[in-house]
Amino acid sequence: MQIKSYLWASIGILMLSACSKDDATTLPPTPEETMYFPPNDGSNTWETKSVAALGWNQSAVQPLVDYLTLKNTKSFMILVNGRIVMEYYLNGHSATTPWYWASAGKTLTAMTTGIAQQEGLLNINNKVSDYLGTGWTSAPLAKENMITCKNLLSMNSGLNEALGDDVSPGNLQYVADAGTRWAYHNVYVKLQDVVEAASGQTWSTYFNTKLRDKIGMTGGAWIENNGLSVYWSTTRNMARFGLLSLNKGKWNGTQVVNEAYFNAATSPSQNNNQSYGYLWWLNGKSSYLLPQIQLQFNGSLIPNGPTDMFCALGKNDQKIYVIPSKKMVVIRMGEAADNVNMALSDFDNTLWEKINALF
């Protein structure tokens, strides 16, 4: 069962945490260097930086690649200051083949919602029914009107997450008042409807114009899957979004989304789950909750990961790790690393053990 899988993953993470040294997440500073942004001209030009030039441990590279290959990885990238340090395509994948982001793509929705707010089209503190009208859930009207766009960003809408991915009104049922309970729920996708209503454009058109095209994520697209829009792109396009996030919403001098919103998105969004922002997972906090489980775990989400890291995590181990202290972005795409289809598993912790060996 999925719940058991999460529990076993959490137990594994906690055991690894107990065995880790206190300094396991403290990484040496990255040498000062100008931030690089690849051009948006479709040339696929991208500057590189060697492992040797960074003073990293070359002997740790192959064990990392072997582990990634073993764990069903299709692509893996590390950027430092925007430059590619490692880029591998494995298990039959290629640089030009698109792959799905799964729930890692939630962060695209969070970013686009922030853009719509800065354009004055919406306010995340307003109730969702201001944009969608009443009756978008089956909750009592007074309870539905408590749910704000920020609640959808923060995963504390108070709607029943146990009813599956269907976000039609009949499947969005009241469990608790908005803001009082954290639960991982695909109701966040209603933010795409909010952006459509507020902008008068389709979600894809608004997203492409305001985000995708501004950072050169050419060719990526939203594809419907069981009623949900899932984003597909190449690995380098995922890396572009990671680089935008590393720079707090700024791309090569252009502020795509304002920094204040981005800082809020990558900080705890509510008190129930300290390790969750606006559809971003946050490392290094004192406790966390996991999808489908109303249990609080003490400690950091990914003990071996840097404490300042924030992450986009998707089903079957789609990963964007952003580490401001290292000016680093790490991307992983592929099939599930193990027999587990969750966004977070002990694969994250072991992978970071292998990455840490590079330093």
LINPEDA-V311511 format. One record per residue. RES is the residue in one small letter. SS is DSSP state (h for helix, s for strand, l for the rest). Layout:
BEGIN
res | ss
RES | SS
RES | SS
END
This chain:
BEGIN
res | ss
m | l
q | h
i | h
k | h
s | h
y | h
l | h
w | h
a | h
s | h
i | h
g | h
i | h
l | h
m | h
l | h
s | h
a | h
c | h
s | l
k | l
d | l
d | l
a | l
t | l
t | l
l | l
p | l
p | l
t | l
p | l
e | l
e | l
t | l
m | l
y | l
f | l
p | l
p | l
n | l
d | l
g | l
s | l
n | l
t | l
w | l
e | l
t | s
k | l
s | l
v | l
a | l
a | l
l | l
g | l
w | l
n | l
q | l
s | h
a | h
v | h
q | h
p | h
l | h
v | h
d | h
y | h
l | h
t | h
l | h
k | l
n | l
t | s
k | s
s | s
f | s
m | s
i | s
l | s
v | s
n | l
g | l
r | s
i | s
v | s
m | s
e | s
y | s
y | s
l | l
n | l
g | l
h | l
s | l
a | l
t | l
t | l
p | l
w | s
y | s
w | l
a | h
s | h
a | h
g | h
k | h
t | h
l | h
t | h
a | h
m | h
t | h
t | h
g | h
i | h
a | h
q | h
q | h
e | l
g | l
l | l
l | l
n | l
i | l
n | l
n | l
k | s
v | l
s | h
d | h
y | h
l | h
g | l
t | l
g | l
w | l
t | l
s | l
a | l
p | l
l | h
a | h
k | h
e | h
n | l
m | l
i | l
t | s
c | h
k | h
n | h
l | h
l | h
s | h
m | l
n | l
s | l
g | l
l | s
n | l
e | h
a | h
l | h
g | l
d | l
d | l
v | l
s | l
p | h
g | h
n | h
l | l
q | l
y | s
v | l
a | l
d | l
a | l
g | l
t | l
r | l
w | l
a | l
y | l
h | l
n | h
v | h
y | h
v | h
k | h
l | h
q | h
d | h
v | h
v | h
e | h
a | h
a | h
s | h
g | l
q | l
t | l
w | h
s | h
t | h
y | h
f | h
n | h
t | h
k | h
l | h
r | h
d | h
k | h
i | h
g | l
m | l
t | l
g | l
g | l
a | s
w | s
i | s
e | s
n | s
n | l
g | l
l | s
s | s
v | s
y | s
w | s
s | s
t | l
t | h
r | h
n | h
m | h
a | h
r | h
f | h
g | h
l | h
l | h
s | h
l | h
n | l
k | l
g | l
k | s
w | s
n | l
g | l
t | s
q | s
v | l
v | l
n | l
e | h
a | h
y | h
f | h
n | h
a | h
a | h
t | l
s | l
p | l
s | l
q | l
n | l
n | l
n | l
q | l
s | l
y | s
g | l
y | l
l | l
w | l
w | s
l | s
n | l
g | l
k | l
s | l
s | s
y | s
l | l
l | l
p | l
q | l
i | l
q | l
l | l
q | l
f | s
n | s
g | l
s | l
l | l
i | l
p | l
n | l
g | l
p | l
t | l
d | l
m | l
f | s
c | s
a | s
l | s
g | s
k | l
n | l
d | l
q | s
k | s
i | s
y | s
v | s
i | s
p | h
s | h
k | h
k | l
m | s
v | s
v | s
i | s
r | s
m | s
g | s
e | l
a | l
a | l
d | l
n | l
v | l
n | l
m | l
a | l
l | l
s | l
d | h
f | h
d | h
n | h
t | h
l | h
w | h
e | h
k | h
i | h
n | h
a | l
l | l
f | l
END
